Structures are given as C-alpha cells and as structure tokens.
C-alpha cells in the first residue's frame, strides 16, 4: 500500500498563495471591460528567508530584501530560530520600510511565521505604530499549533 506524501507548512502556504492568485485572475477576467486583459500574476517570485541571530544577520536581511526589488515578489519570513532582536532594530526597520516605499512597489504580499510572543508583539508595534506595511502582511503565531492569524494592511 502506497503512502501519500505529507504536506508540510511551507508547501501548504505555497498552495494557498497559488490559489489566491488564481482567484484574482478569475475575478479580474469576470470584471474586465470590453477588451479582456488577464494579468497573470502566478509567476511572482516567492522568497523564503529564515531569520537567526539578528546581531549578525540584520544588515544582510535589509540588503537581501532590497535586492529582490526589480520584479514583483512575495516574501515568507521564518522566525523559529530568531535571536537577539532589539527595539532599536525594530525602529531602524521602520525607517527601512519608509525608504522602500519611495521605490517602485514590487512587494505584493508577506507572510511571517512567528513562534515567540515577544516577536509577535514587536511586529504588532512595528506595523501598527511605527510604519504601515507596503503590502498586506500576514503574521501566523504558533505555540504548539497555530494560535493567531493577524493581517496588517497598507
């Protein structure tokens, strides 16, 4: 008897993104004017970044995100092993987000996987009080299982 392959969380999120884009294409096709123009957004690049020691990786993270600009992309941030995050970094990142808003918008969606209440609260402060996101940001907070889903809009 063959076993069905297990679907991990990362693949599941990928399927959700694909499904969301298919719905957008169908919605656009149904509501278009006389000359139908289908915008194919399935080919948006999806970048996965795992955050670790932020003392060492913080500047590299900003450079990496800025290097993705040039074509539309989605971002998935994994924070399972994140360490050494400070309020100063959060404030600096809010200035970085404001800088990115001056560029042509290419970020279409962000998903952040969070496993610490401290990081969840820092993200809440960042996107509520310091800087509005450029594109929708979905924060998934896990304890032993999925506990909260919070979406921040531009």
C-alpha positions as CSV (number, residue, x, y, z in Angstrom):
1,X,0.0,0.0,0.0
2,X,1.5,3.4,-1.0
3,X,1.8,6.2,1.5
4,X,0.6,9.6,0.5
5,X,3.3,12.2,0.8
6,X,2.9,14.6,3.8
7,X,2.3,18.2,3.1
8,X,4.5,20.5,5.3
9,X,3.6,24.0,6.3
10,X,5.8,25.7,3.8
11,X,4.3,23.8,0.8
12,X,0.8,24.4,2.2
13,X,1.4,28.2,2.3
14,X,2.7,28.0,-1.3
15,X,-0.5,26.3,-2.3
16,X,-2.6,29.0,-0.6
17,X,-0.7,31.7,-2.5
18,X,-1.2,29.9,-5.8
19,X,-4.9,29.5,-5.0
20,X,-5.2,33.2,-4.1
21,X,-3.6,34.2,-7.4
22,X,-5.9,32.0,-9.4
23,X,-8.9,33.6,-7.7
24,X,-7.5,37.1,-8.5
25,X,-7.1,36.2,-12.2
26,X,-10.7,34.8,-12.4
27,X,-12.0,37.9,-10.6
28,X,-10.2,40.2,-13.0
29,X,-11.4,38.3,-16.0
30,X,-15.0,38.4,-14.9
31,X,-15.0,42.1,-14.1
32,X,-13.0,43.4,-17.0
33,X,-14.3,45.8,-19.6
34,X,-14.9,45.1,-23.4
35,X,-11.3,44.2,-24.1
36,X,-10.5,41.5,-21.6
37,X,-6.9,41.8,-20.2
38,X,-5.8,39.0,-17.9
39,X,-3.0,39.9,-15.7
40,X,-1.0,36.7,-15.0
41,X,0.4,37.1,-11.5
42,X,1.2,33.4,-11.0
43,X,4.8,34.0,-11.9
44,X,5.6,36.2,-9.0
45,X,8.8,35.2,-7.3
46,X,8.4,33.9,-3.7
47,X,11.4,34.3,-1.5
48,X,11.9,32.4,1.8
49,X,14.2,33.9,4.5
50,X,15.0,32.2,7.7
51,X,16.0,34.6,10.5
52,X,18.6,33.6,13.0
53,X,21.0,35.8,15.0
54,X,19.9,39.3,14.2
55,X,23.1,40.9,15.6
56,X,24.9,39.2,12.7
57,X,22.1,39.0,10.1
58,X,20.2,42.2,10.4
59,X,22.1,44.3,7.8
60,X,22.2,41.3,5.4
61,X,18.5,40.9,5.8
62,X,17.9,44.5,4.6
63,X,20.3,44.1,1.7
64,X,18.6,40.8,0.7
65,X,15.1,42.4,0.8
66,X,16.3,45.4,-1.3
67,X,18.0,43.0,-3.8
68,X,14.6,41.4,-4.5
69,X,13.3,44.7,-5.9
70,X,13.2,44.8,-9.7
71,X,10.3,42.4,-10.3
72,X,7.2,41.6,-8.2
73,X,7.8,39.2,-5.3
74,X,6.3,37.7,-2.2
75,X,8.2,37.2,1.0
76,X,8.0,34.5,3.6
77,X,9.9,35.1,6.8
78,X,10.6,32.2,9.2
79,X,11.4,33.3,12.8
80,X,11.6,29.9,14.5
81,X,15.3,30.4,15.4
82,X,15.5,34.2,15.7
83,X,17.6,35.6,18.5
84,X,18.9,39.0,19.7
85,X,16.2,41.3,18.4
86,X,16.1,44.7,19.9
87,X,13.7,47.7,19.9
88,X,16.4,49.7,18.1
89,X,16.3,47.2,15.2
90,X,12.5,47.5,15.0
91,X,12.8,51.3,14.9
92,X,15.5,51.1,12.3
93,X,13.5,48.6,10.2
94,X,10.6,51.1,10.2
95,X,12.9,53.7,8.6
96,X,13.9,51.0,6.1
97,X,10.3,50.3,5.3
98,X,9.7,54.0,4.7
99,X,12.8,54.1,2.4
100,X,11.4,51.1,0.4
101,X,8.1,52.9,0.0
102,X,9.9,55.6,-2.1
103,X,10.9,52.9,-4.6
104,X,8.6,51.4,-7.2
105,X,6.4,48.9,-5.3
106,X,7.2,45.3,-6.1
107,X,6.4,43.5,-2.8
108,X,3.0,42.0,-3.2
109,X,2.5,40.0,0.0
110,X,4.4,39.0,3.1
111,X,3.9,36.0,5.4
112,X,5.7,35.9,8.7
113,X,5.8,32.7,10.8
114,X,6.2,33.6,14.5
115,X,6.9,31.2,17.4
116,X,7.5,33.8,20.2
117,X,5.1,36.2,21.8
118,X,7.9,38.7,22.1
119,X,8.5,38.7,18.3
120,X,4.7,38.8,17.7
121,X,4.4,41.9,19.9
122,X,7.4,43.6,18.2
123,X,5.7,43.0,14.8
124,X,2.5,44.5,16.2
125,X,4.3,47.6,17.3
126,X,6.2,47.9,14.0
127,X,3.1,47.6,11.8
128,X,0.6,49.4,14.0
129,X,2.6,52.4,15.3
130,X,5.9,52.8,13.5
131,X,5.4,52.0,9.8
132,X,2.5,50.8,7.8
133,X,3.4,47.8,5.6
134,X,3.8,48.3,1.8
135,X,1.7,45.2,1.0
136,X,-0.5,43.0,3.2
137,X,1.4,41.2,5.9
138,X,0.0,38.1,7.4
139,X,1.5,37.1,10.8
140,X,0.9,33.5,11.8
141,X,1.7,32.9,15.5
142,X,2.3,29.3,16.6
143,X,2.7,27.9,20.1
144,X,2.3,24.1,19.8
145,X,-0.2,24.7,17.0
146,X,-1.5,27.8,15.1
147,X,-2.8,30.2,17.7
148,X,-3.3,33.6,16.0
149,X,-3.5,34.9,12.5
150,X,-3.2,38.7,12.2
151,X,-3.1,40.6,8.9
152,X,-1.8,44.2,8.6
153,X,-2.8,46.2,5.6
154,X,-1.1,49.2,4.0
